[in-house]
Amino acid sequence: MLALIQVLALDPDTARSEDGMTKELQGQPKSAAKWFEVAKEHREFFRVAAHEHGLSLVARYVLPKDGEKRPALPPDFVGALLQTAITIHDRQVSAAEWWKSLMNPIAVLLAAIVGALAALAGSWINHGSCR
């Protein structure tokens, strides 16, 4: 996603094709089969149309045209987009790993149960051997 933002924010061409993105980024994405699929998963950043050159960055279309084309986004704006993408990713990872916060309490509870069972078993064995 970060690669898509960079290319689509700074390249002279506002919109790209799947083949154009694959050539520019020297391969397919790791998180999906196609660059258009990555973009479709993040509509907060990208526009995806059905035609060949249908991949573009939403923010580029806010800027007025400079003749026939829209200008590249300013570097500070691109930086803000990249930081936003990283923040969204970090939040998604944290939300997916919520269960990890339960590991310590579960381990303590299991240790307490095992300890109590061991104490009960020891008491039962000692009590039974006294007869």
One Martini backbone bead per residue (centre of mass of N, CA, C, O) as a GRO file, in nm:
protein
  131
    1MET     BB    1   0.057   0.063  -0.020
    2LEU     BB    2   0.298   0.256  -0.004
    3ALA     BB    3   0.377   0.228  -0.300
    4LEU     BB    4   0.117   0.336  -0.423
    5ILE     BB    5   0.124   0.615  -0.302
    6GLN     BB    6   0.389   0.711  -0.423
    7VAL     BB    7   0.329   0.677  -0.723
    8LEU     BB    8   0.042   0.830  -0.730
    9ALA     BB    9   0.156   1.107  -0.603
   10LEU     BB   10   0.435   1.159  -0.800
   11ASP     BB   11   0.345   1.094  -1.065
   12PRO     BB   12   0.254   1.234  -1.361
   13ASP     BB   13   0.056   1.005  -1.355
   14THR     BB   14  -0.251   0.960  -1.209
   15ALA     BB   15  -0.302   0.695  -1.370
   16ARG     BB   16  -0.320   0.329  -1.364
   17SER     BB   17  -0.222   0.021  -1.444
   18GLU     BB   18  -0.145  -0.291  -1.371
   19ASP     BB   19   0.108  -0.307  -1.550
   20GLY     BB   20   0.233  -0.037  -1.458
   21MET     BB   21   0.268  -0.119  -1.161
   22THR     BB   22   0.439  -0.371  -1.204
   23LYS     BB   23   0.674  -0.225  -1.342
   24GLU     BB   24   0.733   0.000  -1.131
   25LEU     BB   25   0.743  -0.231  -0.880
   26GLN     BB   26   0.866  -0.507  -0.977
   27GLY     BB   27   0.579  -0.648  -0.921
   28GLN     BB   28   0.393  -0.807  -0.705
   29PRO     BB   29   0.216  -0.826  -0.446
   30LYS     BB   30   0.204  -0.982  -0.120
   31SER     BB   31  -0.119  -0.932  -0.027
   32ALA     BB   32  -0.181  -0.988  -0.338
   33ALA     BB   33  -0.234  -1.048  -0.679
   34LYS     BB   34  -0.307  -0.736  -0.710
   35TRP     BB   35  -0.307  -0.392  -0.708
   36PHE     BB   36  -0.614  -0.350  -0.725
   37GLU     BB   37  -0.676  -0.513  -0.467
   38VAL     BB   38  -0.534  -0.334  -0.269
   39ALA     BB   39  -0.700  -0.079  -0.337
   40LYS     BB   40  -0.986  -0.199  -0.267
   41GLU     BB   41  -0.905  -0.228   0.047
   42HIS     BB   42  -0.835   0.111   0.014
   43ARG     BB   43  -1.065   0.354  -0.034
   44GLU     BB   44  -0.937   0.591   0.140
   45PHE     BB   45  -0.708   0.627  -0.110
   46PHE     BB   46  -0.854   0.478  -0.359
   47ARG     BB   47  -0.920   0.451  -0.704
   48VAL     BB   48  -1.143   0.211  -0.879
   49ALA     BB   49  -1.167   0.125  -1.208
   50ALA     BB   50  -1.265  -0.066  -1.494
   51HIS     BB   51  -1.047   0.049  -1.645
   52GLU     BB   52  -0.722   0.029  -1.729
   53HIS     BB   53  -0.666   0.333  -1.590
   54GLY     BB   54  -0.812   0.287  -1.271
   55LEU     BB   55  -0.566   0.381  -1.091
   56SER     BB   56  -0.592   0.598  -0.800
   57LEU     BB   57  -0.567   0.891  -0.611
   58VAL     BB   58  -0.780   1.077  -0.441
   59ALA     BB   59  -0.602   1.336  -0.378
   60ARG     BB   60  -0.551   1.418  -0.680
   61TYR     BB   61  -0.868   1.510  -0.729
   62VAL     BB   62  -0.857   1.777  -0.555
   63LEU     BB   63  -0.683   1.894  -0.749
   64PRO     BB   64  -0.619   2.104  -0.979
   65LYS     BB   65  -0.562   2.149  -1.290
   66ASP     BB   66  -0.256   2.154  -1.501
   67GLY     BB   67  -0.415   2.158  -1.754
   68GLU     BB   68  -0.425   1.817  -1.823
   69LYS     BB   69  -0.302   1.786  -1.535
   70ARG     BB   70  -0.219   1.672  -1.228
   71PRO     BB   71  -0.043   1.731  -0.969
   72ALA     BB   72   0.168   1.659  -0.756
   73LEU     BB   73   0.218   1.593  -0.444
   74PRO     BB   74   0.324   1.708  -0.169
   75PRO     BB   75   0.555   1.577   0.044
   76ASP     BB   76   0.396   1.632   0.312
   77PHE     BB   77   0.139   1.486   0.217
   78VAL     BB   78   0.263   1.212   0.162
   79GLY     BB   79   0.361   1.168   0.451
   80ALA     BB   80   0.076   1.170   0.574
   81LEU     BB   81  -0.031   0.927   0.418
   82LEU     BB   82   0.179   0.723   0.516
   83GLN     BB   83   0.118   0.755   0.819
   84THR     BB   84  -0.177   0.670   0.801
   85ALA     BB   85  -0.126   0.387   0.691
   86ILE     BB   86   0.042   0.289   0.932
   87THR     BB   87  -0.173   0.335   1.150
   88ILE     BB   88  -0.386   0.147   1.034
   89HIS     BB   89  -0.215  -0.107   1.041
   90ASP     BB   90  -0.153  -0.111   1.345
   91ARG     BB   91  -0.453  -0.134   1.432
   92GLN     BB   92  -0.513  -0.400   1.287
   93VAL     BB   93  -0.305  -0.569   1.436
   94SER     BB   94  -0.406  -0.516   1.724
   95ALA     BB   95  -0.695  -0.627   1.678
   96ALA     BB   96  -0.595  -0.920   1.590
   97GLU     BB   97  -0.415  -0.938   1.888
   98TRP     BB   98  -0.596  -0.935   2.155
   99TRP     BB   99  -0.540  -1.225   2.280
  100LYS     BB  100  -0.247  -1.175   2.393
  101SER     BB  101  -0.344  -1.026   2.660
  102LEU     BB  102  -0.446  -1.318   2.790
  103MET     BB  103  -0.197  -1.496   2.855
  104ASN     BB  104  -0.113  -1.422   3.147
  105PRO     BB  105  -0.379  -1.478   3.300
  106ILE     BB  106  -0.399  -1.774   3.208
  107ALA     BB  107  -0.131  -1.872   3.326
  108VAL     BB  108  -0.197  -1.803   3.620
  109LEU     BB  109  -0.453  -1.974   3.644
  110LEU     BB  110  -0.324  -2.246   3.574
  111ALA     BB  111  -0.114  -2.245   3.801
  112ALA     BB  112  -0.322  -2.235   4.032
  113ILE     BB  113  -0.469  -2.496   3.964
  114VAL     BB  114  -0.227  -2.686   3.973
  115GLY     BB  115  -0.144  -2.616   4.264
  116ALA     BB  116  -0.412  -2.699   4.399
  117LEU     BB  117  -0.413  -2.993   4.297
  118ALA     BB  118  -0.142  -3.070   4.426
  119ALA     BB  119  -0.224  -3.010   4.717
  120LEU     BB  120  -0.464  -3.203   4.726
  121ALA     BB  121  -0.311  -3.458   4.652
  122GLY     BB  122  -0.108  -3.446   4.886
  123SER     BB  123  -0.318  -3.451   5.110
  124TRP     BB  124  -0.453  -3.716   5.030
  125ILE     BB  125  -0.204  -3.895   5.048
  126ASN     BB  126  -0.126  -3.829   5.343
  127HIS     BB  127  -0.400  -3.903   5.469
  128GLY     BB  128  -0.409  -4.199   5.353
  129SER     BB  129  -0.124  -4.299   5.488
  130CYS     BB  130  -0.216  -4.276   5.803
  131ARG     BB  131  -0.405  -4.556   5.818
   0.00000   0.00000   0.00000
